[in-house]
Amino acid sequence: MITKSFQVAMGQGQADIAMQLLRECSQNGEWLCLKNLHLVTAWLPQLEKEINTLKQHEDFRLWMTAEVHPKFPTILLQSSLKVTYEAPPGLKRNLMRTYESWSPEYVSKTGNVVRSQALFALAWFHAVVQERRMYIPQGWTKFYEFSLSDLRAGADIIDRLCKSGSEVQWQFVHGLYEFAIYGGRVDNPFDLRVMVSYLKQFFDGSVLSSQSRNKRLGALKLPSSTNYRDYIDAIEELPEFDKPSYFGLPENIERSAQRIVSSQVISQLKVLQRADVKASKFDKEVWANELGPVLNLWKKLNSGANVIQARVSPPSDKTGQELPVVSFIKLEYYNAIKLVQSIHQSLASLSKIIRGTMLLTSEAQKLAAALLHQETPLTWLSNWDGPEDPIQYLRGLVSRAIAIQTWVDKATHNTILRDTLDLSELFHPDTFINALRQQTARELGVSMDSLKFGASWKGSIQGAKIQVRIGGLLMEGCSFDGSRLSENQRDSPSVSGIPPCVIGWIPKDSPDAYSLDDTISIPIYTSNERDRIVAKMEVPCGGNKNVWLQCGAALFLKTQ
C-alpha cells in the first residue's frame, strides 16, 4: 500500500493550511512535509504544541526542512531525527551531483547537441557560483543562497529555448538568469557584475563548441554529443582540487582564504574566552579582571592627547558662506569629540563602580555586559558604526579623533585640499566625497546631478574645479602601478598599496581622464570585509574587463 504524501511551502498565509493538513495526516497515517520553516520561526512554538497533543497514526510521518536559524526552537530540534544536507565541496563533486540528478534520457532528450552542451554549461556555471562562496569576501561579498531550485529553473529555460530548431538566443538566457533566477539573489552591484560576466562567458555560441578551450576550462574538452556518459567522463577528468582559474580568481587567492580562515578561528577563540553570562551580574573581582584591560587601554590611548579635555560646540554657519568640505570636517570633529567624551564618562563610571565609589546603574550594567562578552556596546555603535570588537573600536576612535584635529587645522588655514589626504582617518569618508561634490557644484553654479566622479594618476583631472589628492588606498585581487592593472602571481601579496591619485567631480559632458574601453569601475570599501562602499573609481586596466571583474578586484581604506 502506497502512503499518500502532502507538502506545504511555508510562508505568509500558509500556517492554517499546514495545521489542518497536520491534523488530517496524523489521523489518516499519511506523510506531510513542511518546507522552509526558517521563514516562520514565530509560528514554530504553535507547531511544537500541536505535535505534542496529536494522536498519531502509526504510519504518520512529519518531515520538516529549514535552513540554519538562531531562533529555531531547540526542543523541536532535539525531539526530531536530523539530517544535515551540505553541497559537496569542489567543482568536480558539484558537477557530478548535478548530473546524478539528471537521467541519461533527460540529457539526451530531443537529440539536440546544443541543448546538451548548454545543460553542461549551466551545471558548470551553477557549480562555479556556488563554490566561489568558499572565497568570501573576495569571491562574493557575502554568502548567496544559490540552490537546486535555481538549477531546475535554469534547465527549464534551456529546454524551452532549444525546442525549436532555430538558433538559441543567448541574450535571452543572460537576461532571465540575471534578473529572474540567479541574479535575483545578489544584492551587491559589483557581485552582480561578476555574475553577468560569467553568464556571457558560459552561455555563448562560440564557447559551446567542440573546439573550445580556454583558461577557465583548462584541459577539459566539451563533448560534442548528447551522450550522458560522455559528459560524466569529461567531469571525471577534472582534478580533485579546484584551480583558481576555474573561477577567474588570482593565483594567490589561497593567501586571502587562509587570512580569512585565520580571522574566523581567532574570532571563535575569542568567543570561547568570553566571560560567563552570569558574570554580567555585578561581581567586583570578575569585573576588575575582565574589564581591567579595556580600562587600561583607554587610559593609555588618551595619555598625552587633549581629546577628552577639548571644548567644542556644535558647528554653525549663520552666514551660509562656509564651504561644504569645511562644514563637514568641523561636524566630523565635533561628533568625534562628543563620542570620545561620552565613552570616557561611561568607562570612568565603570571604574568607580569597581572601586566601590559609585552605585551600579542599569546603563553601567548593560555596558559591562557587552564588554564582558567582548562586544562593542550598541550605544557606541549608534554613534559610529565601527568594529564589533571593543578594543579595535576604541583604537580606531581615538586615532581618528586625533587625526581629524589635524584636518580642522588645515581647514582653518585653507590648506585641506592641498595636501595628500587619507580617507581612512575619517568616520564618514563617503560623506566627505559628497561634500566635495556639493562644493564643486556650488562653485560651478550647476546641480550636483550634472557632475560625475573622476580619478587620475596623471597628475590632474581636466575640467575639475576642485581636485583632492588622496593616498593610502589598498588593493586586493590584482595589482596596480598607476598605469594599468596586472594579475597577481602565486607569490604576490594578497593586499598591496597603490600610488596616490587625484579625485574630483567634473561635468558629465567633460572628457574622461582615460578611455572608457580601457578602464574598469572598481569599488572602494571601508575595509577588506567589503561590507560598506565608499565610492567607485574608474581605474585604467588595459582592456579585458572580465578578467578584473572575476578576480575580485577592489580597493579599500587602510585599517587603523
Buried (B, 14 or more C-beta within 10 A) or exposed (E): EEEEEBEBEBEEEBBEEBBEBBBEBBEEBBBBBBBBBBBBBEBBEEBEEBBEEBEEEEEBBBBBBBEEEEEBBEEBEEEEEEEEEEBBEBBBBBBBBBBEEBEBEBBBBEEBBBBBBBBBBBBBBBBBBBBBBBBBBBBBBEEBEBBEEBBEBBBEBBBEBBEEEEEBEBEEBBEBBBEEBBBEBBEBEBBBBBBBBBBBBBBBEEBBBEEBBEEBBBEBEBBBBBBBEBBBEBBEEBEEEBBBBBBBBBBBBBBBBEBBEEEEEEEEEEEEEEBEEEBBEEBEEBBEEBBEEBBEBBEEBBEEBEBBEBEBEEBEEEEEEBBBBBBBBBBBBBBBBBBBBEBBEBBBBBBEBBEEEBEBEEEBBBBBBBBBBBBBBEBBBEBBBBBEBBBBBBBBBBBBBBBBBEBBEBBEEEEBBEEEBBBBBBBBBBBBBBBBBBBBBBEBEBEEEEBBBBBBBEEEBEBBBBBBBBBBBBBBBBBBEEEBBEBBEEEBEBBBBBEBBBBBBBBEEBEBBBEEEBBBBBBBBBBBBBEBBBBBBBBBBBBEBBBBBBBBBBBBBBBB
